[in-house]
Amino acid sequence: MAAMKEIPYKIYLEENEMPQAWYNVRADMKNKPAPLLNPATMQPMTAEELGGVFCKELVAQELDNDNAYIPIPKEIRDFYKMYRPSPLVRAYCLEEKLQTPAKIYYKFEGNNTSGSHKLNSAIAQAYYAKNQGLKGVTTETGAGQWGTALSMACAYLGLDCQVYMVKVSYEQKPFRREVMRTYGASVTASPSETTAVGRKILEAHPGTSGSLGCAISEAVEAATNQEGYRYVLGSVLNQVLLHQSIIGLETKAAMDKYGIQADIIIGCAGGGSNVGGLISPFVGQMLRGEADYRIIAVEPASCPSLTRGKFAYDFCDTGMVCPLAKMYTLGSGFIPSANHAGGLRYHGMSPVVSQLYHDGLIEATSVEQTKVFEAATYFARVEGILPAPESSHAIRVAIDEALKCKETGEEKTIVFGLTGTGYFDMVAYEKFNNGTMSDYIPTDDDLAQGFAGLPKVD
């Protein structure tokens, strides 16, 4: 047996080692995600119907349950080279501080101006829109990472970009909003008076801080009312998890290069783009009987779709204009509290991640935001990176698992996704540092109101 290579602090793949194709975990899933339904007919959405909202090639990717690998176009791979491959980092300092026998690694996706993993799918979706000859795209954004990434991709390709930003994040994160505008995007606080669905939501919920579900409704309406525009989404959809599989593919390649075997893999979970992208190739191994891992999806206690939601068909948006997806959901009418992990404030979960969770292939847990920011601050002081609030959910659980190893003496290898940086999230850090941050956990009655609005699907 060959000697294992000495493991460096940061593991980089060579440019020629970067994946040439995305991995489609659905091809290996015995229980495929249920199809999207047309809310008017309650029948599976056809490619033609989806083509009125999404780009043609993205529709094909959305519906593809059979091809395990989808080639990445050269133009997208060339763009990826600006910031990929991203490093897999050994958290030696964190291990030492915790005095744990566990080995901790994180895949760092904050090495680009958008500050997060979202650029992996943004450039792909913008590329297909450009190839289709479209004028522009519309979208929603929660904390702003997706909107920032899409504005970058559209600027690069010369597309118009219209962003509906959840109102609480629009107000809490003005600098991220201004980055989008610097890249040429128009940014509207959602819900707004600029769309019919926005006005309807405001009438029903005066003074609401908004939600990703609200912003999605507005963005879809804006796309369908403008010729030459399509809607693009930063999470949840099959196509997005496909593009984000680049994270997991690189992580696995880096680990294989140095003979590292993961025991626990952890990702933050809002709509599913990060955790789904990180875990896909590892879940694929599990599905094929090649390996076994403990995989944990971590969500905010204020918006606990996996841990307290129902596995049912639901609208993907608050305005009920989008297709129905079978997923773990709190109900499309559920408006989460204005917590600071804006990218995780979505009422549902990716159908792929939901099915994997339902089948027992992955676990889920929820954490309160004060505990999340305790972990974020600790990590920043020890590892030198100020993490995004979303990423810090994974950090919290990674630390907790490492401390369990300290108690038991087990030398487990823990891998988590560090989705991006938190330098535009300083309002949240300020509230934590001032001791004014509070935790909100919805009551059963709160959740019951959301569940009451679930559509009746036979």
C-alpha positions in Angstrom: 0.0 0.0 0.0 1.4 3.4 -1.0 2.3 5.8 1.8 -0.3 8.5 2.4 0.7 12.0 1.2 1.4 14.6 3.9 -1.8 16.7 4.2 -1.3 20.4 3.7 -3.2 23.2 5.5 -5.1 24.0 2.3 -5.7 21.4 -0.3 -6.0 22.8 -3.8 -6.8 20.8 -6.9 -4.8 21.6 -10.1 -6.7 23.3 -12.8 -6.8 20.1 -14.9 -8.2 18.3 -11.9 -11.3 20.5 -11.8 -14.5 18.5 -12.7 -15.5 18.6 -16.3 -19.1 17.6 -15.6 -21.7 18.2 -12.9 -23.1 15.2 -11.0 -26.8 14.5 -11.1 -27.6 12.5 -7.9 -31.2 11.8 -9.1 -29.8 9.3 -11.6 -28.7 7.1 -8.6 -31.8 7.7 -6.5 -34.1 4.7 -6.3 -36.9 7.0 -5.1 -36.8 10.0 -7.5 -38.1 13.4 -6.4 -41.8 13.8 -7.2 -42.5 15.9 -10.4 -43.4 19.5 -10.2 -47.2 19.9 -10.7 -49.1 22.5 -12.7 -51.3 24.3 -10.1 -54.1 24.6 -12.6 -54.3 21.0 -13.6 -52.5 19.2 -10.8 -50.6 17.3 -13.5 -46.8 17.0 -13.9 -45.4 20.1 -15.5 -44.3 19.6 -19.1 -41.1 20.9 -20.7 -43.2 23.3 -22.7 -45.0 24.7 -19.7 -41.8 25.2 -17.7 -40.2 26.8 -20.8 -42.5 29.8 -20.3 -40.7 30.6 -17.0 -37.2 29.0 -17.3 -34.6 28.8 -20.0 -35.0 25.8 -22.4 -31.7 24.1 -21.5 -32.3 24.6 -17.8 -35.7 22.9 -18.2 -34.0 19.9 -19.7 -31.6 19.8 -16.7 -34.6 20.2 -14.3 -36.4 17.2 -15.8 -33.4 14.9 -16.3 -33.6 12.0 -13.8 -31.4 9.6 -15.8 -28.0 11.1 -16.8 -25.6 10.9 -13.9 -23.1 13.4 -15.5 -23.9 16.6 -17.4 -20.9 18.1 -19.2 -20.0 21.6 -18.1 -19.7 23.9 -21.2 -16.3 25.2 -21.8 -17.4 28.8 -21.4 -18.6 28.1 -17.9 -15.5 26.1 -17.0 -13.4 29.1 -18.2 -15.4 31.4 -15.9 -15.0 28.9 -13.0 -11.2 29.3 -13.4 -11.4 32.8 -11.9 -12.2 31.3 -8.5 -12.2 27.5 -8.8 -11.0 25.0 -7.7 -11.8 26.4 -4.2 -9.7 25.1 -1.3 -10.5 22.3 1.2 -9.0 23.6 4.4 -7.9 21.7 7.5 -9.0 23.6 10.6 -5.9 22.8 12.6 -6.3 25.9 14.8 -9.9 25.0 15.6 -9.0 21.4 16.4 -6.2 22.7 18.8 -8.5 25.2 20.5 -11.2 22.6 21.0 -8.7 20.0 22.2 -10.6 17.4 20.1 -9.2 14.3 18.5 -11.5 14.9 15.5 -10.1 16.1 12.3 -12.1 19.1 10.9 -12.1 20.2 7.3 -14.1 22.9 5.5 -14.7 23.6 1.9 -14.4 27.4 1.5 -16.6 28.9 -1.1 -16.1 32.6 -0.2 -13.2 33.2 -2.6 -15.1 35.4 -5.1 -16.6 38.9 -5.0 -20.1 37.5 -4.5 -18.8 36.1 -1.3 -20.5 32.7 -1.6 -21.1 29.4 -3.5 -24.0 31.0 -5.4 -21.8 32.0 -8.3 -21.5 28.3 -9.3 -25.1 28.3 -10.5 -25.5 32.0 -11.4 -23.0 31.8 -14.2 -24.5 28.6 -15.5 -28.1 30.0 -15.6 -26.9 33.3 -17.1 -25.0 31.4 -19.7 -28.0 29.4 -20.9 -30.1 32.5 -20.9 -27.6 34.3 -23.1 -27.3 31.3 -25.4 -31.1 31.4 -25.8 -30.9 35.0 -27.0 -32.7 36.5 -24.0 -32.5 40.1 -22.9 -32.4 39.5 -19.2 -33.4 37.5 -16.2 -35.3 38.2 -13.0 -34.8 36.6 -9.6 -35.2 36.8 -5.8 -32.5 37.0 -3.2 -32.6 36.5 0.6 -29.4 37.7 2.3 -28.2 38.9 -1.1 -25.5 36.4 -2.0 -27.5 34.9 -4.8 -28.5 38.4 -6.2 -24.9 39.5 -6.0 -23.7 36.4 -7.8 -26.3 36.7 -10.5 -25.6 40.4 -11.0 -21.9 39.5 -11.5 -22.7 36.7 -14.0 -25.1 38.9 -16.0 -22.6 41.8 -16.1 -20.0 39.4 -17.5 -22.4 38.2 -20.2 -24.2 41.5 -21.0 -27.6 40.5 -19.6 -30.1 42.7 -17.8 -30.6 41.6 -14.2 -33.7 42.4 -12.0 -33.5 41.4 -8.4 -36.3 41.3 -5.8 -34.6 41.3 -2.4 -36.4 40.2 0.8 -37.3 43.5 2.5 -35.6 42.7 5.9 -32.3 41.9 4.1 -32.7 44.9 1.8 -32.8 47.1 5.0 -30.2 45.1 7.0 -27.7 44.5 4.3 -27.4 47.7 2.2 -23.9 47.1 1.2 -24.7 43.8 -0.5 -27.6 45.6 -2.3 -25.1 48.2 -3.5 -22.7 45.6 -4.8 -25.6 44.3 -7.0 -26.3 47.8 -8.3 -22.6 48.3 -9.0 -22.7 45.3 -11.3 -25.7 46.9 -13.0 -28.6 45.1 -11.5 -31.9 46.8 -10.4 -32.8 45.9 -6.8 -36.4 46.1 -5.4 -37.4 45.5 -1.8 -39.9 42.7 -1.6 -42.9 42.6 -1.2 -43.2 45.7 -3.3 -45.9 47.9 -5.0 -44.4 47.1 -8.5 -46.2 43.8 -9.0 -49.7 42.7 -8.6 -48.7 39.8 -6.3 -46.6 42.2 -4.2 -49.5 44.5 -3.7 -51.7 41.6 -2.7 -49.2 40.3 -0.1 -48.8 43.8 1.3 -52.5 44.1 1.6 -52.8 40.8 3.5 -49.7 41.4 5.6 -49.1 45.2 6.1 -45.6 46.0 7.3 -44.3 42.5 6.6 -40.5 42.0 6.5 -41.0 39.7 3.5 -39.8 36.2 2.7 -38.1 34.3 -0.1 -41.5 33.0 -1.0 -42.8 36.6 -1.5 -39.8 37.6 -3.6 -40.0 34.5 -5.8 -43.6 35.4 -6.6 -42.7 38.9 -7.7 -39.7 37.8 -9.7 -41.8 35.2 -11.6 -44.5 37.8 -12.4 -41.8 40.3 -13.6 -40.3 37.6 -15.9 -43.6 36.5 -17.4 -44.7 40.0 -18.1 -41.6 41.1 -20.1 -40.7 39.7 -23.5 -37.3 38.2 -23.7 -37.0 37.5 -20.0 -36.9 34.4 -17.9 -36.9 33.7 -14.2 -33.9 32.1 -12.5 -33.7 30.6 -9.0 -30.8 30.4 -6.6 -31.8 27.3 -4.7 -34.4 24.5 -4.3 -34.6 23.4 -8.0 -33.0 20.3 -9.4 -30.9 22.3 -11.9 -29.4 24.4 -9.1 -28.3 21.4 -7.1 -26.8 20.0 -10.3 -24.6 23.1 -10.8 -23.7 23.2 -7.1 -22.5 19.6 -7.2 -19.1 21.2 -8.3 -18.6 21.8 -4.5 -19.0 18.2 -3.6 -17.1 16.9 -6.6 -14.1 19.1 -5.8 -14.3 18.2 -2.1 -14.3 14.5 -2.8 -11.5 14.8 -5.4 -9.3 16.7 -2.8 -10.0 14.1 -0.1 -9.2 11.2 -2.5 -6.0 12.9 -3.5 -4.7 12.7 0.1 -6.5 9.6 1.2 -8.9 11.3 3.6 -12.1 9.5 4.5 -14.9 11.5 5.9 -17.1 10.2 8.7 -19.5 13.2 9.1 -20.5 15.7 6.4 -22.4 18.9 7.5 -24.1 21.6 5.5 -26.4 24.5 6.2 -29.9 24.1 4.8 -32.3 26.8 3.6 -33.5 25.9 0.2 -30.9 23.2 -0.3 -28.4 24.6 -2.8 -25.4 24.4 -0.5 -26.0 21.2 1.4 -27.3 19.5 -1.8 -24.3 20.5 -3.8 -21.8 19.5 -1.0 -23.3 16.1 -0.3 -24.4 14.9 -3.8 -21.3 12.8 -4.8 -21.1 11.3 -1.2 -24.8 10.4 -1.2 -24.2 8.9 -4.7 -21.7 6.5 -3.1 -24.2 5.6 -0.4 -26.9 5.0 -3.0 -24.5 2.7 -5.0 -23.4 0.9 -1.8 -19.8 2.1 -2.1 -19.5 4.0 1.2 -21.3 5.1 4.2 -21.4 8.6 5.8 -23.3 10.5 8.4 -24.7 13.5 6.7 -26.3 16.4 8.7 -28.4 19.3 7.2 -28.5 22.2 9.6 -31.4 24.7 9.5 -32.5 27.7 11.6 -34.8 27.0 14.5 -36.9 30.0 13.3 -37.6 28.3 9.9 -37.4 24.5 10.5 -38.8 23.0 7.3 -37.0 19.7 7.6 -37.2 19.1 11.3 -40.8 20.4 11.9 -42.3 20.6 8.4 -44.6 18.3 6.5 -43.5 16.2 3.4 -46.2 17.3 1.0 -46.9 19.1 -2.2 -46.8 22.9 -1.8 -46.4 26.1 -3.7 -42.8 27.2 -4.1 -43.8 30.8 -3.5 -46.1 32.8 -1.3 -48.1 34.3 -4.1 -49.0 30.8 -5.4 -48.0 31.5 -9.0 -45.3 28.9 -9.2 -45.5 25.1 -9.7 -46.1 22.8 -6.8 -43.2 20.8 -5.5 -43.3 17.8 -3.1 -40.9 18.8 -0.3 -40.6 19.4 3.4 -42.5 22.6 3.9 -43.9 24.9 6.6 -46.6 26.1 4.1 -46.1 28.8 1.4 -48.0 31.3 3.6 -45.5 30.9 6.5 -43.6 34.2 7.0 -40.4 33.4 9.0 -39.1 35.8 11.6 -36.6 38.4 10.6 -33.6 36.3 11.6 -30.2 37.2 10.3 -29.5 34.2 8.2 -31.5 35.6 5.3 -30.5 32.9 2.9 -32.2 30.3 5.0 -35.5 32.0 5.4 -37.4 29.8 2.9 -40.6 27.9 3.8 -39.6 24.7 1.9 -36.7 22.5 1.1 -35.3 21.2 -2.2 -37.3 18.2 -3.4 -34.0 16.3 -3.8 -32.8 17.0 -0.3 -36.4 16.4 1.0 -36.5 12.9 -0.6 -33.1 12.0 0.7 -34.1 13.0 4.2 -37.5 11.2 3.9 -35.6 8.0 2.8 -33.3 8.3 5.8 -30.1 8.9 3.9 -29.4 12.2 5.7 -30.2 13.7 9.1 -31.5 17.2 10.0 -31.2 19.4 13.0 -32.1 23.0 13.8 -30.2 25.6 15.9 -31.1 29.0 17.4 -29.4 32.0 16.0 -27.6 33.1 19.2 -25.9 29.7 19.3 -25.1 30.1 15.6 -23.4 33.5 16.2 -21.5 32.1 19.3 -20.0 29.6 16.9 -19.4 32.2 14.2 -17.5 34.5 16.5 -15.5 31.6 17.9 -14.6 30.4 14.4 -13.6 33.9 13.3 -11.3 34.4 16.3 -9.7 31.0 15.9 -9.6 30.4 12.1 -9.4 34.0 10.9 -12.4 34.0 8.6 -15.6 35.9 9.3 -18.2 33.4 8.2 -21.6 34.2 6.8 -24.6 33.6 9.2 -25.8 30.8 6.9 -22.5 29.0 6.9 -22.3 29.4 10.7 -25.1 26.9 11.2 -22.8 24.2 9.8 -20.0 25.6 12.0 -22.1 25.3 15.1 -22.9 21.6 14.5 -19.3 20.8 13.4 -18.1 22.2 16.7 -20.7 20.3 18.6 -19.7 17.0 16.9 -16.0 17.7 17.5 -16.7 18.2 21.2 -18.6 14.9 21.3 -15.4 13.3 19.9 -13.5 14.9 22.7 -15.8 13.3 25.3 -15.6 9.8 23.6 -12.1 9.9 22.4 -13.2 9.0 18.8 -11.0 10.3 16.0 -13.7 11.1 13.5 -13.2 13.2 10.3 -15.7 16.0 10.0 -16.2 18.0 6.8 -18.5 21.0 6.5 -19.4 23.6 3.9 -18.2 27.2 4.5 -20.6 28.7 2.0 -19.1 32.2 2.2 -18.0 35.3 4.2 -20.1 37.5 6.5 -18.5 40.9 5.8 -21.8 42.3 4.6 -23.6 40.9 7.7 -22.2 43.2 10.3 -25.6 44.4 11.5 -26.2 40.9 12.7 -22.8 40.7 14.3 -23.4 44.1 15.9 -26.6 42.8 17.5 -24.9 39.7 18.8 -22.0 41.7 20.2 -24.3 44.2 21.8 -26.3 41.4 23.4 -29.6 42.5 21.7 -30.0 39.4 19.5 -32.8 37.2 20.4 -34.1 33.7 19.4 -37.4 33.0 17.8 -38.8 29.5 17.6 -42.3 29.2 16.0 -44.9 27.6 18.1 -47.0 24.7 17.0 -49.9 27.1 16.5 -47.7 29.3 14.3 -46.8 26.3 12.1 -50.4 25.1 12.0 -51.4 28.3 10.2 -48.9 27.6 7.5 -49.9 23.9 7.2 -53.6 24.9 6.9 -52.8 26.5 3.6 -51.2 23.4 2.0 -53.0 22.6 -1.3 -55.1 19.5 -1.5 -53.3 17.0 -3.8 -54.5 13.5 -4.3 
